[in-house]
Amino acid sequence: MCFYYFNIYEGDIIYKLNGHVALVTGVSHENGIGAAICNKIAAEGVDIFFTHWGSNTDWVKKFECSIRDYGVRCGNLEVDLADSSSSYKLLDAVAAEIGSPTILVNNAAYSSRDGYMNLDAKTLDDHYAVNMRATFLLSVEFARRFSQSQKAMGRIINLTSGQALGPMAGELAYASTKGAISAFTLSLSAEVAPLGITVNAVNPGPTDTGWMNEEIKQAILPKFPSGRIGLPEDAARLVAFLASEEAAWITGQIFNSEGGFLRS
């Protein structure tokens, strides 16, 4: 048995997702949204396959072990999603290790500062490769394979960052490539609905995943009417709902789950 990073979500609604397999990208550290999503849906009975990049090897092993402590299967793969062939290789690896996924969570993202004085072709290409191309190709290949497997329920859940709600100065490449995910979500949802697949996106708003220093926290805290900054578990609960049968009638939506964050 493994006893690392074990987490029980007491008091949460139970969605009973036993038997489903989820592929979650961008699970690279314990405080991230990806890790919280894995914990939450594993607690609901979902087998987990997660991707990571540049993570500490010991942490990856311990995290996989902690997911298995929920009584589910778990696998992982270090993969550079900027590789144009990664989507196909990744889905092959999931199917071979724990079975074809019925839930896809596109959580991985690439981000660097730019601004109009610094934006260049390489910066755009680096963002495009992960934020757009990897998300798009994983989603359509998931749908193609799903249609062949004749499963009853499929879920694609994308992570965005509220690009349509206000400017993100100094992050032109990130804002534009993440913003494209919202348009893709809407159009793909219409195409794959006949297959029994829903496609939605979650914008968790500013979330304390370890990147915020105290100065940032103090600056944005007054903008949250509830009196606290968003936590990874907040996003994870919404993802678990969208992955469930209860959300079967919801598709093509962008959920701005920001805790009432005030942008003005």
Contacts in CASP RR format, 6 or more apart in sequence:
PFRMAT RR
TARGET T0000
AUTHOR 0000-0000-0000
METHOD contacts of the structure
MODEL  1
MCFYYFNIYEGDIIYKLNGHVALVTGVSHENGIGAAICNKIAAEGVDIFF
THWGSNTDWVKKFECSIRDYGVRCGNLEVDLADSSSSYKLLDAVAAEIGS
PTILVNNAAYSSRDGYMNLDAKTLDDHYAVNMRATFLLSVEFARRFSQSQ
KAMGRIINLTSGQALGPMAGELAYASTKGAISAFTLSLSAEVAPLGITVN
AVNPGPTDTGWMNEEIKQAILPKFPSGRIGLPEDAARLVAFLASEEAAWI
TGQIFNSEGGFLRS
1 69 0 8 1.000
2 62 0 8 1.000
2 65 0 8 1.000
2 66 0 8 1.000
2 68 0 8 1.000
2 69 0 8 1.000
3 66 0 8 1.000
3 69 0 8 1.000
4 62 0 8 1.000
4 63 0 8 1.000
4 65 0 8 1.000
4 66 0 8 1.000
5 30 0 8 1.000
5 39 0 8 1.000
5 62 0 8 1.000
5 63 0 8 1.000
5 66 0 8 1.000
6 66 0 8 1.000
6 69 0 8 1.000
7 39 0 8 1.000
7 43 0 8 1.000
7 66 0 8 1.000
8 43 0 8 1.000
9 39 0 8 1.000
9 40 0 8 1.000
9 43 0 8 1.000
9 233 0 8 1.000
9 237 0 8 1.000
12 40 0 8 1.000
12 43 0 8 1.000
12 237 0 8 1.000
12 240 0 8 1.000
13 241 0 8 1.000
14 44 0 8 1.000
15 44 0 8 1.000
15 240 0 8 1.000
15 241 0 8 1.000
15 243 0 8 1.000
15 244 0 8 1.000
15 245 0 8 1.000
15 246 0 8 1.000
16 44 0 8 1.000
16 45 0 8 1.000
16 244 0 8 1.000
17 41 0 8 1.000
17 44 0 8 1.000
17 45 0 8 1.000
17 46 0 8 1.000
17 103 0 8 1.000
17 240 0 8 1.000
17 243 0 8 1.000
17 244 0 8 1.000
18 44 0 8 1.000
18 45 0 8 1.000
18 46 0 8 1.000
19 45 0 8 1.000
19 46 0 8 1.000
19 47 0 8 1.000
20 45 0 8 1.000
20 46 0 8 1.000
20 47 0 8 1.000
20 102 0 8 1.000
20 103 0 8 1.000
20 153 0 8 1.000
20 243 0 8 1.000
21 46 0 8 1.000
21 47 0 8 1.000
21 48 0 8 1.000
21 49 0 8 1.000
21 94 0 8 1.000
21 98 0 8 1.000
21 99 0 8 1.000
21 100 0 8 1.000
21 101 0 8 1.000
21 102 0 8 1.000
21 103 0 8 1.000
22 38 0 8 1.000
22 41 0 8 1.000
22 46 0 8 1.000
22 47 0 8 1.000
22 48 0 8 1.000
22 49 0 8 1.000
22 101 0 8 1.000
22 102 0 8 1.000
22 103 0 8 1.000
22 104 0 8 1.000
22 105 0 8 1.000
22 243 0 8 1.000
23 49 0 8 1.000
23 50 0 8 1.000
23 51 0 8 1.000
23 90 0 8 1.000
23 91 0 8 1.000
23 94 0 8 1.000
23 101 0 8 1.000
23 103 0 8 1.000
23 104 0 8 1.000
23 105 0 8 1.000
23 138 0 8 1.000
23 142 0 8 1.000
24 34 0 8 1.000
24 37 0 8 1.000
24 38 0 8 1.000
24 48 0 8 1.000
24 49 0 8 1.000
24 50 0 8 1.000
24 51 0 8 1.000
24 105 0 8 1.000
24 107 0 8 1.000
25 50 0 8 1.000
25 51 0 8 1.000
25 81 0 8 1.000
25 105 0 8 1.000
25 106 0 8 1.000
25 107 0 8 1.000
25 108 0 8 1.000
25 134 0 8 1.000
25 138 0 8 1.000
26 34 0 8 1.000
26 50 0 8 1.000
26 51 0 8 1.000
26 52 0 8 1.000
26 53 0 8 1.000
26 107 0 8 1.000
26 108 0 8 1.000
26 109 0 8 1.000
27 34 0 8 1.000
27 35 0 8 1.000
27 37 0 8 1.000
27 38 0 8 1.000
27 50 0 8 1.000
27 51 0 8 1.000
27 52 0 8 1.000
27 63 0 8 1.000
27 76 0 8 1.000
27 107 0 8 1.000
28 52 0 8 1.000
28 53 0 8 1.000
28 54 0 8 1.000
28 55 0 8 1.000
29 35 0 8 1.000
29 55 0 8 1.000
29 59 0 8 1.000
29 209 0 8 1.000
30 59 0 8 1.000
30 63 0 8 1.000
31 208 0 8 1.000
31 209 0 8 1.000
31 210 0 8 1.000
31 232 0 8 1.000
32 209 0 8 1.000
32 210 0 8 1.000
32 232 0 8 1.000
33 107 0 8 1.000
33 159 0 8 1.000
33 204 0 8 1.000
33 207 0 8 1.000
33 209 0 8 1.000
33 232 0 8 1.000
33 235 0 8 1.000
33 236 0 8 1.000
34 50 0 8 1.000
34 105 0 8 1.000
34 107 0 8 1.000
34 232 0 8 1.000
34 236 0 8 1.000
35 63 0 8 1.000
35 232 0 8 1.000
36 231 0 8 1.000
36 232 0 8 1.000
36 233 0 8 1.000
36 235 0 8 1.000
36 236 0 8 1.000
37 105 0 8 1.000
37 107 0 8 1.000
37 232 0 8 1.000
37 235 0 8 1.000
37 236 0 8 1.000
37 239 0 8 1.000
37 240 0 8 1.000
38 48 0 8 1.000
38 50 0 8 1.000
38 63 0 8 1.000
38 67 0 8 1.000
39 66 0 8 1.000
39 67 0 8 1.000
39 70 0 8 1.000
39 236 0 8 1.000
40 233 0 8 1.000
40 236 0 8 1.000
40 237 0 8 1.000
40 239 0 8 1.000
40 240 0 8 1.000
41 48 0 8 1.000
41 103 0 8 1.000
41 236 0 8 1.000
41 239 0 8 1.000
41 240 0 8 1.000
41 243 0 8 1.000
42 48 0 8 1.000
42 67 0 8 1.000
42 70 0 8 1.000
42 71 0 8 1.000
42 72 0 8 1.000
42 74 0 8 1.000
43 70 0 8 1.000
44 240 0 8 1.000
44 243 0 8 1.000
44 244 0 8 1.000
45 70 0 8 1.000
45 71 0 8 1.000
45 72 0 8 1.000
46 72 0 8 1.000
46 103 0 8 1.000
46 243 0 8 1.000
47 72 0 8 1.000
47 73 0 8 1.000
47 74 0 8 1.000
47 98 0 8 1.000
47 99 0 8 1.000
48 67 0 8 1.000
48 72 0 8 1.000
48 73 0 8 1.000
48 74 0 8 1.000
48 75 0 8 1.000
49 74 0 8 1.000
49 75 0 8 1.000
49 76 0 8 1.000
49 77 0 8 1.000
49 93 0 8 1.000
49 94 0 8 1.000
49 97 0 8 1.000
49 98 0 8 1.000
49 101 0 8 1.000
50 63 0 8 1.000
50 64 0 8 1.000
50 67 0 8 1.000
50 74 0 8 1.000
50 75 0 8 1.000
50 76 0 8 1.000
51 76 0 8 1.000
51 77 0 8 1.000
51 78 0 8 1.000
51 79 0 8 1.000
51 81 0 8 1.000
51 90 0 8 1.000
51 108 0 8 1.000
52 60 0 8 1.000
52 76 0 8 1.000
52 77 0 8 1.000
52 78 0 8 1.000
52 79 0 8 1.000
53 78 0 8 1.000
53 79 0 8 1.000
53 80 0 8 1.000
53 81 0 8 1.000
53 108 0 8 1.000
54 78 0 8 1.000
55 78 0 8 1.000
60 76 0 8 1.000
60 78 0 8 1.000
63 76 0 8 1.000
64 74 0 8 1.000
64 75 0 8 1.000
64 76 0 8 1.000
67 74 0 8 1.000
68 74 0 8 1.000
73 98 0 8 1.000
74 98 0 8 1.000
75 97 0 8 1.000
75 98 0 8 1.000
77 90 0 8 1.000
77 93 0 8 1.000
79 86 0 8 1.000
79 89 0 8 1.000
79 90 0 8 1.000
80 86 0 8 1.000
81 87 0 8 1.000
81 108 0 8 1.000
81 129 0 8 1.000
81 130 0 8 1.000
81 134 0 8 1.000
82 110 0 8 1.000
82 126 0 8 1.000
82 129 0 8 1.000
82 130 0 8 1.000
82 134 0 8 1.000
84 129 0 8 1.000
84 133 0 8 1.000
84 137 0 8 1.000
86 134 0 8 1.000
87 134 0 8 1.000
87 137 0 8 1.000
87 138 0 8 1.000
87 141 0 8 1.000
88 137 0 8 1.000
88 141 0 8 1.000
90 138 0 8 1.000
91 100 0 8 1.000
91 101 0 8 1.000
91 138 0 8 1.000
91 141 0 8 1.000
91 142 0 8 1.000
91 145 0 8 1.000
94 100 0 8 1.000
94 101 0 8 1.000
95 101 0 8 1.000
95 145 0 8 1.000
100 145 0 8 1.000
100 146 0 8 1.000
100 149 0 8 1.000
100 151 0 8 1.000
101 142 0 8 1.000
102 146 0 8 1.000
102 151 0 8 1.000
102 153 0 8 1.000
102 154 0 8 1.000
102 155 0 8 1.000
103 154 0 8 1.000
103 155 0 8 1.000
103 157 0 8 1.000
103 243 0 8 1.000
104 138 0 8 1.000
104 139 0 8 1.000
104 142 0 8 1.000
104 155 0 8 1.000
104 156 0 8 1.000
104 157 0 8 1.000
105 157 0 8 1.000
105 159 0 8 1.000
105 239 0 8 1.000
105 243 0 8 1.000
106 134 0 8 1.000
106 135 0 8 1.000
106 138 0 8 1.000
106 139 0 8 1.000
106 156 0 8 1.000
106 157 0 8 1.000
106 158 0 8 1.000
106 159 0 8 1.000
106 181 0 8 1.000
107 159 0 8 1.000
108 130 0 8 1.000
108 134 0 8 1.000
108 135 0 8 1.000
109 130 0 8 1.000
109 131 0 8 1.000
109 159 0 8 1.000
109 161 0 8 1.000
109 174 0 8 1.000
109 178 0 8 1.000
110 126 0 8 1.000
110 127 0 8 1.000
110 129 0 8 1.000
110 130 0 8 1.000
110 131 0 8 1.000
110 174 0 8 1.000
111 127 0 8 1.000
111 171 0 8 1.000
111 174 0 8 1.000
112 123 0 8 1.000
112 126 0 8 1.000
112 127 0 8 1.000
112 173 0 8 1.000
112 174 0 8 1.000
113 170 0 8 1.000
113 171 0 8 1.000
114 123 0 8 1.000
114 170 0 8 1.000
114 171 0 8 1.000
114 172 0 8 1.000
114 173 0 8 1.000
114 174 0 8 1.000
115 169 0 8 1.000
115 170 0 8 1.000
115 171 0 8 1.000
115 172 0 8 1.000
116 172 0 8 1.000
119 172 0 8 1.000
119 173 0 8 1.000
123 173 0 8 1.000
124 173 0 8 1.000
124 177 0 8 1.000
126 173 0 8 1.000
127 173 0 8 1.000
127 174 0 8 1.000
127 176 0 8 1.000
127 177 0 8 1.000
128 173 0 8 1.000
128 177 0 8 1.000
131 174 0 8 1.000
131 177 0 8 1.000
131 178 0 8 1.000
131 180 0 8 1.000
131 181 0 8 1.000
132 177 0 8 1.000
132 180 0 8 1.000
132 181 0 8 1.000
132 184 0 8 1.000
135 158 0 8 1.000
135 181 0 8 1.000
135 184 0 8 1.000
136 184 0 8 1.000
139 156 0 8 1.000
139 158 0 8 1.000
139 184 0 8 1.000
139 188 0 8 1.000
139 199 0 8 1.000
140 188 0 8 1.000
142 156 0 8 1.000
143 156 0 8 1.000
143 188 0 8 1.000
143 191 0 8 1.000
143 192 0 8 1.000
143 195 0 8 1.000
143 197 0 8 1.000
146 154 0 8 1.000
146 192 0 8 1.000
146 195 0 8 1.000
146 197 0 8 1.000
147 195 0 8 1.000
152 196 0 8 1.000
153 196 0 8 1.000
153 245 0 8 1.000
153 248 0 8 1.000
154 195 0 8 1.000
154 196 0 8 1.000
154 197 0 8 1.000
154 198 0 8 1.000
155 197 0 8 1.000
155 198 0 8 1.000
155 242 0 8 1.000
155 243 0 8 1.000
155 247 0 8 1.000
156 188 0 8 1.000
156 192 0 8 1.000
156 197 0 8 1.000
156 198 0 8 1.000
156 199 0 8 1.000
156 200 0 8 1.000
157 199 0 8 1.000
157 200 0 8 1.000
157 201 0 8 1.000
157 202 0 8 1.000
157 239 0 8 1.000
157 242 0 8 1.000
157 243 0 8 1.000
158 181 0 8 1.000
158 184 0 8 1.000
158 185 0 8 1.000
158 199 0 8 1.000
158 200 0 8 1.000
158 201 0 8 1.000
158 202 0 8 1.000
159 181 0 8 1.000
159 201 0 8 1.000
159 202 0 8 1.000
159 203 0 8 1.000
159 204 0 8 1.000
159 235 0 8 1.000
160 178 0 8 1.000
160 179 0 8 1.000
160 181 0 8 1.000
160 182 0 8 1.000
160 201 0 8 1.000
160 202 0 8 1.000
160 203 0 8 1.000
160 254 0 8 1.000
161 168 0 8 1.000
161 174 0 8 1.000
161 175 0 8 1.000
161 178 0 8 1.000
161 179 0 8 1.000
161 203 0 8 1.000
161 205 0 8 1.000
162 178 0 8 1.000
162 179 0 8 1.000
162 203 0 8 1.000
162 205 0 8 1.000
162 256 0 8 1.000
162 258 0 8 1.000
163 175 0 8 1.000
163 176 0 8 1.000
163 178 0 8 1.000
163 179 0 8 1.000
163 182 0 8 1.000
164 179 0 8 1.000
164 182 0 8 1.000
164 254 0 8 1.000
165 203 0 8 1.000
165 256 0 8 1.000
165 263 0 8 1.000
166 263 0 8 1.000
167 175 0 8 1.000
168 174 0 8 1.000
168 175 0 8 1.000
181 201 0 8 1.000
182 201 0 8 1.000
182 254 0 8 1.000
185 199 0 8 1.000
185 200 0 8 1.000
185 201 0 8 1.000
185 252 0 8 1.000
185 253 0 8 1.000
185 254 0 8 1.000
186 252 0 8 1.000
186 254 0 8 1.000
188 199 0 8 1.000
189 198 0 8 1.000
189 199 0 8 1.000
189 200 0 8 1.000
189 251 0 8 1.000
189 252 0 8 1.000
190 252 0 8 1.000
192 199 0 8 1.000
193 251 0 8 1.000
198 242 0 8 1.000
198 247 0 8 1.000
198 248 0 8 1.000
198 250 0 8 1.000
198 251 0 8 1.000
198 252 0 8 1.000
199 251 0 8 1.000
199 252 0 8 1.000
200 242 0 8 1.000
200 247 0 8 1.000
200 250 0 8 1.000
200 251 0 8 1.000
200 252 0 8 1.000
200 253 0 8 1.000
200 254 0 8 1.000
200 255 0 8 1.000
201 252 0 8 1.000
201 253 0 8 1.000
201 254 0 8 1.000
201 255 0 8 1.000
202 235 0 8 1.000
202 238 0 8 1.000
202 239 0 8 1.000
202 242 0 8 1.000
202 254 0 8 1.000
202 255 0 8 1.000
202 257 0 8 1.000
203 254 0 8 1.000
203 255 0 8 1.000
203 256 0 8 1.000
203 257 0 8 1.000
203 258 0 8 1.000
204 230 0 8 1.000
204 232 0 8 1.000
204 234 0 8 1.000
204 235 0 8 1.000
204 238 0 8 1.000
204 257 0 8 1.000
204 258 0 8 1.000
205 230 0 8 1.000
205 256 0 8 1.000
205 257 0 8 1.000
205 258 0 8 1.000
205 259 0 8 1.000
205 261 0 8 1.000
206 212 0 8 1.000
206 220 0 8 1.000
206 229 0 8 1.000
206 230 0 8 1.000
206 258 0 8 1.000
206 261 0 8 1.000
207 229 0 8 1.000
207 230 0 8 1.000
207 231 0 8 1.000
207 232 0 8 1.000
207 234 0 8 1.000
207 235 0 8 1.000
208 217 0 8 1.000
208 229 0 8 1.000
208 230 0 8 1.000
208 231 0 8 1.000
208 232 0 8 1.000
209 232 0 8 1.000
212 220 0 8 1.000
212 229 0 8 1.000
217 229 0 8 1.000
220 229 0 8 1.000
221 227 0 8 1.000
221 228 0 8 1.000
221 229 0 8 1.000
223 261 0 8 1.000
223 262 0 8 1.000
223 263 0 8 1.000
224 230 0 8 1.000
224 259 0 8 1.000
224 260 0 8 1.000
224 261 0 8 1.000
224 262 0 8 1.000
225 259 0 8 1.000
225 260 0 8 1.000
225 262 0 8 1.000
226 259 0 8 1.000
226 260 0 8 1.000
230 259 0 8 1.000
234 257 0 8 1.000
234 259 0 8 1.000
235 257 0 8 1.000
238 255 0 8 1.000
238 257 0 8 1.000
241 247 0 8 1.000
242 250 0 8 1.000
242 255 0 8 1.000
END
